[in-house]
Amino acid sequence: MDKKTILAIVEPILLKMEKPEQLIIIRANPSHYDVLSEKMEQKKQEIPTLRYLVLKDAAKGIQDFSV
């Protein structure tokens, strides 16, 4: 799965989950860590109260992730 595809999947989920007291945890294959971390940092700049963790999960397949 390429960068554009993973972001297209994650973006709508994040829009629904942007609540002030919520912690968003994303578990994904380590190959997606950098792109997801960059995207979440961009969101953090837009929404200062956003709290998140991006976790590398080697048990996840290349096309698997969970939010």
C-alpha positions in Angstrom: 0.0 0.0 0.0 1.5 3.3 -1.0 1.5 6.6 0.9 -1.4 8.1 -1.0 -3.6 5.1 -0.4 -2.9 4.9 3.3 -3.6 8.6 3.8 -6.8 8.3 1.8 -8.0 5.6 4.1 -7.0 7.3 7.4 -8.1 10.9 6.7 -11.9 10.3 6.9 -11.5 8.3 10.1 -9.5 11.1 11.7 -12.1 13.7 10.8 -14.7 11.7 12.7 -12.5 11.2 15.7 -11.3 14.8 16.4 -12.7 15.2 19.9 -10.8 17.2 22.6 -10.6 14.5 25.3 -9.9 11.6 23.0 -6.6 9.8 22.4 -6.2 8.4 18.9 -4.1 5.3 18.7 -3.0 4.0 15.3 -1.3 0.7 15.0 0.2 -0.1 11.6 2.9 -2.0 9.9 6.3 -0.4 10.6 6.6 0.6 6.9 3.7 3.1 7.4 5.0 4.7 10.5 6.8 7.7 9.0 3.9 8.7 6.7 1.3 8.3 9.5 3.5 10.2 12.0 3.9 13.1 9.6 0.2 13.2 8.9 -0.7 13.2 12.6 1.9 15.9 13.3 0.2 18.1 10.6 -3.2 17.5 12.3 -1.6 18.4 15.7 -0.6 21.8 14.2 -4.2 22.3 13.0 -5.8 21.1 16.2 -3.6 21.8 19.2 -5.7 19.7 21.6 -5.3 16.6 19.5 -3.7 13.7 21.3 -2.4 10.7 19.4 0.0 7.7 19.3 1.3 6.0 16.2 2.6 2.6 17.0 4.7 0.2 14.9 3.1 -3.2 15.0 5.1 -5.8 13.2 2.2 -8.3 13.6 0.2 -6.1 11.2 0.3 -7.0 7.5 1.4 -4.4 4.9 -2.3 -3.6 4.3 -3.5 -3.8 7.9 -3.9 -1.0 10.4 -6.2 -0.2 13.3 -7.4 3.1 14.7 
